[in-house]
Amino acid sequence: MGAFDDLLTANAAYAEHFAGGGFDGVARAGVGVVTCIDSRIDPLRMLGLGHGDVKIMRNPGGRVTDAALVALVVGVHLLRITRVLVIPHTRCAMATSTEDLRARIGAASGRDAGWMHLGARADQQAALVEDVTEVRSHPLVPASVEVGGFMYDVDTGLLAQVV
């Protein structure tokens, strides 16, 4: 059995009932989400959205990185994003120190991880306010785009608006 056979089998079952073909790829609900890679986060279901409704940018910590900003600008101008949610979460490993995370990665890999910019920040609320401010003030994000910062609780499934 190959390393991906279970996933390819699941995909074949998914494709049997797939009804999303021919879609133009815009965000039908006008929503863009920046969130963490954490597998406890299911962006579509937690927001009551479905296939084709939202553009999702994920990275460790759910931070507004340069790549996330580029994706948001593309989404705003070409893919009909009119609302942006920045969503970090509780109990996130990225809320620990960058040095600790680099050391753990280095120990696990046996390689130097000192070059990695992880964006870890213990004060998640302050980081969230900065990230939302960065999106709101970006010259290529029109003032008409609503931008909010939310904290997702991985134990209750609830979002709380912070900014």
C-alpha positions in Angstrom: 0.0 0.0 0.0 1.3 3.4 -0.9 1.7 6.3 1.5 -1.2 8.2 -0.1 -3.5 5.4 -1.1 -6.0 6.1 1.7 -6.2 9.7 0.7 -6.6 8.9 -3.0 -9.4 6.5 -2.2 -11.1 9.1 -0.1 -10.7 11.6 -2.9 -12.2 9.2 -5.4 -15.3 8.9 -3.2 -15.4 12.7 -2.8 -15.2 13.2 -6.6 -18.1 10.8 -7.2 -20.5 13.4 -5.7 -18.5 16.5 -6.6 -20.7 19.3 -7.8 -18.3 22.2 -7.8 -17.0 22.0 -11.3 -17.2 25.0 -13.6 -17.0 27.5 -10.8 -15.1 30.6 -11.5 -13.1 30.6 -8.2 -14.3 33.9 -6.7 -15.2 34.1 -3.0 -19.0 33.8 -3.3 -19.5 35.0 0.3 -16.9 37.7 -0.2 -14.9 36.4 2.7 -11.1 36.0 3.2 -9.7 34.3 6.2 -6.1 34.3 7.6 -5.8 31.6 10.2 -3.4 29.0 11.6 -2.4 25.7 10.1 -3.7 24.0 13.3 -5.9 21.0 12.4 -8.4 21.8 15.1 -9.5 24.7 13.0 -12.2 24.0 10.3 -12.6 27.5 8.7 -15.6 26.6 6.5 -17.7 24.9 9.2 -16.8 27.4 12.0 -18.1 30.2 9.9 -21.1 28.4 8.4 -19.6 28.7 4.9 -19.2 26.1 2.1 -17.3 25.3 -1.1 -16.4 28.4 -3.0 -17.5 30.9 -0.4 -14.2 31.9 1.1 -10.4 32.3 0.3 -8.4 30.8 3.2 -4.7 31.7 3.9 -3.1 29.4 6.5 0.3 29.7 8.2 1.7 28.8 11.6 0.1 31.2 14.1 -2.4 32.6 11.7 -0.3 35.8 11.2 -0.6 38.3 8.4 2.7 37.5 6.7 3.9 39.0 3.5 2.4 36.0 1.6 -0.9 36.4 3.3 -1.0 40.1 2.5 -0.3 39.3 -1.2 -3.1 36.7 -1.2 -5.5 39.2 0.4 -4.7 41.9 -2.1 -5.3 39.4 -5.0 -8.5 38.3 -3.3 -9.8 41.8 -2.8 -9.1 43.0 -6.3 -9.7 39.8 -8.3 -11.7 37.4 -6.3 -14.4 39.5 -4.7 -13.2 39.5 -1.0 -15.1 42.3 0.8 -14.6 41.0 4.4 -11.4 39.7 6.0 -11.1 37.8 9.2 -7.8 37.3 10.9 -8.1 34.3 13.3 -5.4 33.1 15.6 -6.5 30.5 18.3 -6.1 29.5 21.9 -3.4 27.1 23.0 -1.3 27.9 19.9 2.3 26.7 19.9 3.2 29.9 18.0 2.3 31.8 21.2 5.5 30.6 22.8 9.0 32.0 22.2 10.6 31.9 18.7 13.9 30.6 20.2 12.1 27.7 21.9 10.3 26.7 18.7 13.5 27.0 16.7 15.4 24.8 19.2 12.6 22.2 19.2 12.6 22.1 15.3 16.4 21.9 15.4 16.4 19.1 17.9 13.7 17.1 15.9 15.5 17.6 12.6 19.1 17.5 13.7 19.6 20.7 11.6 20.0 24.4 12.4 16.6 26.1 12.3 17.9 29.5 13.3 17.2 31.0 9.9 13.4 30.5 10.3 11.2 33.5 10.9 8.3 32.1 12.8 6.5 35.2 14.0 5.8 33.6 17.4 4.4 36.0 19.9 3.3 35.4 23.5 0.9 38.3 23.4 -1.5 37.1 20.8 -4.0 39.9 21.2 -1.3 42.5 20.6 -0.1 40.6 17.5 -3.7 40.3 16.3 -4.3 44.1 16.6 -1.0 44.7 14.7 -2.0 42.3 12.0 -5.5 43.8 11.5 -4.0 47.3 11.5 -1.5 46.1 8.8 -4.3 44.9 6.6 -6.6 47.9 7.2 -3.7 50.3 6.4 -2.3 48.5 3.4 -2.4 50.9 0.3 -3.9 48.1 -1.9 -6.7 47.2 0.5 -9.5 49.7 0.0 -11.2 51.2 3.1 -14.4 49.6 1.9 -13.1 46.2 2.9 -14.2 45.2 6.4 -11.3 43.7 8.4 -11.8 42.1 11.8 -9.6 40.2 14.3 -11.0 37.2 16.1 -9.7 34.7 18.6 -10.9 31.1 18.0 -11.2 28.9 21.1 -10.1 25.4 20.2 -11.9 23.9 23.2 -15.4 25.5 22.6 -15.4 26.2 18.9 -16.4 29.8 19.5 -15.0 33.0 17.9 -14.6 36.2 19.9 -14.0 39.5 18.1 -11.0 41.2 19.5 -10.7 44.1 17.0 
